[in-house]
Amino acid sequence: MSKYIKKETKGQIIFVIMIILAIVIGLVWNAVEESNQPPTWQTSYPMANANVSWEQSFHGGAWNE
């Protein structure tokens, strides 16, 4: 069979196989990285404006409307 395949065609076939292999490795790597991340509902972020007091907000409260 090898005498019917040209040398250039062998190189193209190897190149395409390497590209497909690289894509598969990238997809597997991405799946592994995503599985190592905690779910988004378990992620916590600091509260925005947590250090602002009522005096700084200029809110008079229920009696000062």
Backbone as a printed PyTorch tensor [residue, N CA C, xyz], in Angstrom:
tensor([[[  0.8260,  -1.1890,   0.0000],
         [  0.0000,   0.0000,   0.0000],
         [  0.8690,   1.2510,   0.0000]],

        [[  2.0130,   1.1770,   0.6450],
         [  2.8390,   2.3710,   0.7640],
         [  3.4040,   2.8260,  -0.5810]],

        [[  3.5080,   1.9160,  -1.5640],
         [  4.0360,   2.3410,  -2.8520],
         [  3.0090,   3.1260,  -3.6620]],

        [[  1.7180,   3.0880,  -3.2420],
         [  0.6800,   3.8320,  -3.9450],
         [  0.4560,   5.2200,  -3.3560]],

        [[  0.9810,   5.4870,  -2.1660],
         [  0.8270,   6.7870,  -1.5140],
         [  2.1020,   7.5850,  -1.7240]],

        [[  1.9510,   8.7910,  -2.2530],
         [  3.1100,   9.6490,  -2.5090],
         [  3.6800,  10.1710,  -1.1930]],

        [[  4.9120,  10.5940,  -1.2340],
         [  5.5890,  11.1080,  -0.0420],
         [  4.9070,  12.3780,   0.4720]],

        [[  4.4620,  13.2550,  -0.4510],
         [  3.7780,  14.4860,  -0.0400],
         [  2.4450,  14.1630,   0.6240]],

        [[  1.7530,  13.1550,   0.1130],
         [  0.4610,  12.7800,   0.6900],
         [  0.6500,  12.2120,   2.0910]],

        [[  1.7080,  11.4510,   2.3070],
         [  1.9960,  10.9350,   3.6500],
         [  2.2060,  12.0860,   4.6250]],

        [[  2.9280,  13.1100,   4.2010],
         [  3.1630,  14.2610,   5.0600],
         [  1.8750,  14.9950,   5.3930]],

        [[  0.9840,  15.1190,   4.3870],
         [ -0.2940,  15.7870,   4.6320],
         [ -1.1550,  14.9770,   5.5930]],

        [[ -1.1470,  13.6710,   5.4320],
         [ -1.9400,  12.8190,   6.3230],
         [ -1.4190,  12.9230,   7.7540]],

        [[ -0.1180,  12.8850,   7.9190],
         [  0.4720,  13.0080,   9.2590],
         [  0.1490,  14.3720,   9.8550]],

        [[  0.2050,  15.4260,   9.0360],
         [ -0.1060,  16.7730,   9.5180],
         [ -1.5450,  16.8690,   9.9950]],

        [[ -2.4850,  16.3310,   9.2170],
         [ -3.9010,  16.3710,   9.5990],
         [ -4.1320,  15.5600,  10.8730]],

        [[ -3.4940,  14.4120,  10.9820],
         [ -3.6390,  13.5840,  12.1930],
         [ -3.1000,  14.3250,  13.4130]],

        [[ -1.9800,  15.0240,  13.2470],
         [ -1.4170,  15.7830,  14.3760],
         [ -2.3400,  16.9300,  14.7900]],

        [[ -2.9500,  17.6080,  13.8270],
         [ -3.8810,  18.6940,  14.1620],
         [ -5.0960,  18.1330,  14.8920]],

        [[ -5.6420,  17.0390,  14.4030],
         [ -6.7960,  16.4230,  15.0740],
         [ -6.4090,  15.9790,  16.4800]],

        [[ -5.2280,  15.4120,  16.6360],
         [ -4.7500,  14.9950,  17.9540],
         [ -4.6040,  16.1910,  18.8950]],

        [[ -4.0910,  17.3070,  18.3810],
         [ -3.9480,  18.5130,  19.1990],
         [ -5.3150,  19.0430,  19.6340]],

        [[ -6.3010,  18.9990,  18.7470],
         [ -7.6480,  19.4520,  19.0960],
         [ -8.2410,  18.5540,  20.1750]],

        [[ -8.0840,  17.2530,  20.0360],
         [ -8.6170,  16.3140,  21.0350],
         [ -7.9420,  16.5330,  22.3850]],

        [[ -6.6300,  16.7170,  22.3860],
         [ -5.9170,  16.9700,  23.6410],
         [ -6.4010,  18.2650,  24.2790]],

        [[ -6.6290,  19.3010,  23.4700],
         [ -7.1420,  20.5670,  23.9940],
         [ -8.5280,  20.4150,  24.6030]],

        [[ -9.3920,  19.6650,  23.9540],
         [-10.7390,  19.4580,  24.4870],
         [-10.7130,  18.6650,  25.7910]],

        [[ -9.8640,  17.6540,  25.8520],
         [ -9.7450,  16.8650,  27.0940],
         [ -9.1800,  17.7330,  28.2090]],

        [[ -8.1690,  18.5330,  27.8890],
         [ -7.5740,  19.4310,  28.8840],
         [ -8.6320,  20.3980,  29.4250]],

        [[ -9.4440,  20.9590,  28.5270],
         [-10.4870,  21.8920,  28.9370],
         [-11.5090,  21.1950,  29.8440]],

        [[-11.8930,  19.9780,  29.5170],
         [-12.8530,  19.2390,  30.3400],
         [-12.2810,  18.9540,  31.7210]],

        [[-10.9980,  18.6130,  31.7900],
         [-10.3660,  18.3420,  33.0900],
         [-10.2950,  19.6130,  33.9180]],

        [[ -9.9320,  20.7330,  33.3050],
         [ -9.8510,  22.0030,  34.0360],
         [-11.2170,  22.4350,  34.5450]],

        [[-12.2660,  22.2540,  33.7450],
         [-13.6060,  22.6290,  34.1870],
         [-14.0890,  21.7440,  35.3240]],

        [[-13.7040,  20.4780,  35.3080],
         [-14.1490,  19.5840,  36.3810],
         [-13.4380,  19.8910,  37.6960]],

        [[-12.2710,  20.5330,  37.6340],
         [-11.5520,  20.8800,  38.8600],
         [-12.0560,  22.1670,  39.4920]],

        [[-12.8670,  22.9440,  38.7820],
         [-13.3910,  24.2000,  39.3090],
         [-14.6100,  23.9350,  40.1900]],

        [[-14.7790,  24.7030,  41.2700],
         [-15.9910,  24.5310,  42.0640],
         [-17.1980,  25.0460,  41.2830]],

        [[-18.3890,  24.5390,  41.5700],
         [-19.5810,  25.0380,  40.8790],
         [-19.7590,  26.5320,  41.1320]],

        [[-20.3950,  27.2090,  40.1980],
         [-20.5410,  28.6610,  40.3250],
         [-21.3890,  29.0400,  41.5360]],

        [[-22.3120,  28.1800,  41.9400],
         [-23.1350,  28.5230,  43.0960],
         [-22.3680,  28.4080,  44.4000]],

        [[-21.1820,  27.8080,  44.4070],
         [-20.3700,  27.7290,  45.6170],
         [-19.3440,  28.8610,  45.6880]],

        [[-19.2440,  29.6380,  44.6560],
         [-18.2700,  30.7270,  44.6270],
         [-18.8420,  31.9180,  45.3810]],

        [[-18.0540,  32.5120,  46.2640],
         [-18.5200,  33.6700,  47.0120],
         [-17.6220,  34.8610,  46.7070]],

        [[-18.2180,  36.0210,  46.6900],
         [-17.5060,  37.2600,  46.4210],
         [-17.7490,  38.2170,  47.5910]],

        [[-16.8230,  39.1120,  47.8620],
         [-17.0560,  40.0740,  48.9360],
         [-18.2180,  41.0110,  48.5800]],

        [[-18.9430,  41.4170,  49.6050],
         [-20.1000,  42.2770,  49.3830],
         [-19.6460,  43.6620,  48.9200]],

        [[-20.3260,  44.1830,  47.9290],
         [-20.0020,  45.5180,  47.4330],
         [-20.4350,  46.5590,  48.4700]],

        [[-19.6210,  47.5720,  48.6690],
         [-19.8980,  48.6790,  49.5930],
         [-20.1570,  48.1800,  51.0120]],

        [[-19.4360,  47.1860,  51.4600],
         [-19.6570,  46.6140,  52.7820],
         [-19.2320,  47.5670,  53.8900]],

        [[-18.3290,  48.4960,  53.6000],
         [-17.8300,  49.3900,  54.6440],
         [-18.5290,  50.7510,  54.6540]],

        [[-19.6520,  50.8870,  53.9810],
         [-20.3840,  52.1560,  53.9550],
         [-21.3490,  52.1780,  55.1330]],

        [[-21.2960,  53.2390,  55.9320],
         [-22.2020,  53.3540,  57.0790],
         [-23.4660,  54.1150,  56.6580]],

        [[-24.4420,  54.1410,  57.5600],
         [-25.6820,  54.8620,  57.2560],
         [-25.4250,  56.3570,  57.1380]],

        [[-24.4600,  56.8860,  57.9120],
         [-24.1650,  58.3170,  57.8220],
         [-23.5820,  58.6750,  56.4590]],

        [[-22.7920,  57.7880,  55.8920],
         [-22.2070,  58.0500,  54.5890],
         [-23.2260,  57.9230,  53.4550]],

        [[-24.3080,  57.2180,  53.6940],
         [-25.2910,  57.0190,  52.6290],
         [-26.2980,  58.1620,  52.5710]],

        [[-26.2990,  59.0560,  53.5650],
         [-27.2170,  60.1900,  53.6320],
         [-28.6700,  59.7300,  53.6560]],

        [[-28.9060,  58.5500,  54.2450],
         [-30.2640,  58.0510,  54.3820],
         [-30.7630,  58.4140,  55.7680]],

        [[-31.8400,  59.1450,  55.8040],
         [-32.3450,  59.6250,  57.0790],
         [-33.1190,  58.5900,  57.8750]],

        [[-33.4760,  57.5150,  57.2790],
         [-34.2380,  56.4900,  57.9850],
         [-35.7260,  56.6730,  57.7830]],

        [[-36.5140,  55.9090,  58.5090],
         [-37.9650,  55.9340,  58.3340],
         [-38.5930,  57.2090,  58.8590]],

        [[-37.9620,  57.8780,  59.8600],
         [-38.5660,  59.0560,  60.4890],
         [-38.1350,  60.3610,  59.8140]],

        [[-37.1710,  60.3320,  58.9360],
         [-36.6390,  61.5460,  58.3140],
         [-36.9020,  61.5750,  56.8000]],

        [[-38.0680,  61.2950,  56.3570],
         [-38.3030,  61.2720,  54.9210],
         [-38.6800,  62.6180,  54.3890]]])
